[in-house]
Amino acid sequence: MPYEKLLAWKVAHELALDIYRVTERWPRSELYGLTSQARRAALSIPTNIAEGVAKAGPREFRRFLDMCLGSASELSYLLLFSRDCGLLSLAEWEQLDSKRNRVGQLLWRLYRSIQRRTRAIH
């Protein structure tokens, strides 16, 4: 299954693009701190989906989805911190966090779907 067909990947890709765009205007002093960390967390989600799809078997794919879920949780806090530091407006934070939440929901659905298929095989 090509990763590009997965809704979870599509929304995660959009989120990563959104994070890259919004962090473009963050202070240069944060380039190697908060900016870098937010970008890495956001980019980790679609990257791990793409890598996980290419792995042999559902257990391996689920392991990569676990990493995606961890990155989504990390990004949640980074967005909250960025809002509270004044780097994101409330409207920006709401838009980004809503998309991040959607990604999390899609990841869980995908995870459970793969888990059910694995149980059906055994």
Sequence and secondary structure as in RCSB ss.txt:
>XXXX:A:sequence
MPYEKLLAWKVAHELALDIYRVTERWPRSELYGLTSQARRAALSIPTNIAEGVAKAGPREFRRFLDMCLGSASEL
SYLLLFSRDCGLLSLAEWEQLDSKRNRVGQLLWRLYRSIQRRTRAIH
>XXXX:A:secstr
  GGG HHHHHHHHHHHHHHHHHTTS GGGTTTHHHHHHHHHHHHHHHHHHHHTSSSHHHHHHHHHHHHHHHHHH
HHHHHHHHHTTSS HHHHHHHHHHHHHHHHHHHHHHHHHHHHHHHH 
